[in-house]
Every structure is written in structure tokens, then in C-alpha cells.
């Protein structure tokens, strides 16, 4: 029963983070940049680990594409950043390394993976895509990671967050 209780709690946290990401992303969206995705990726990586962070990123990307008409870049941006943020935090237990993972995953890998996807999506192989995605993806990842760090500083002072973080991080 004890393990089932925490599985349900983790799913509730996951669903809440998906909802927050989906609702806040269009509000704080700058054309080509979604810093809220980076905020949520870093927080999820610290709280829930790589598996749940990737699930959250995929769910949010699908929802953005289906309901908001966002192109497939929603996947390349969020998933790589969430995966690396989660892995880096899991093995280091350092928030700064979750941030580094998010920036490398979204800013570098996500932007480079976006080029072939946009060629397929638009049918245009214009080389300018290389120069469009990387600065925007880095900008969103860096600004979102800074915001996540500031939020995590505040959250770390809340007892229920500390308790959840302790339990979840011991059971990735």
C-alpha cells in the first residue's frame, strides 16, 4: 500500500505539472521560444527524475501540437532538454547540472534536431533554419532555466516540497 500511495502522488504531481506547462506556455510564449517548458523540465527533473520528465515533455508537446497548432518543434525542444536535465540531476543530485542538461538538450540538441523536422514539415530545405532555431532554443532554455532555479530556491523552503523531493528522488 505504501508504494501505491506514492505512485498515485507522483502521478498527481505529473498531471499537475503537465497542466501548468500547457496552460502557461502560450501565455509566456515568445515566437519560437517557450521558456515555460524549460522551467517545467528543470523542476520536473529535480522533483521526479528523467522518466517522468520525458513523459511530461511528450504529453505537453502533443497537447500543444493538437490544441494550439504548434509545429513538431514542440517535441525536439522539450524532450531532449527534459531527458538530459533528468539524467544529469539523477546522477549528480545538483540543480545546476539539471540546468546544464536542459540547456544542452534544448538549446543545442533540440535546435539541431529541429532542422530536419522542419524540412519535412514545411517541404523547404532552406539553410536559414539552422540559424533560426539555435538562438531561439538557447534563449528559451537559458531564460527558462534561470526562472526554474529561482522557483526551486523558493520551493526548497516549503516542507511538503522537501518531503516530496526526498521521497521521489530516492525512488526514480
Secondary structure, 3 states (H helix, E strand, C coil): CHHHHHHHHHHHHHHHHHHHHHHHHHHCCECCECHHHHHHHHHHHHHHCHHHHHHHHHHHHHHHHHHHCCCCHHHHHHHHHHHHHHHHHHHHCCHHHHHHHHHHHHHHHHHHHHHHHHHHHHCCCCCHHHHHHHHHHHHHHHHHHHHHHHHHHHHCCCHHHHHHHHHHHHCC
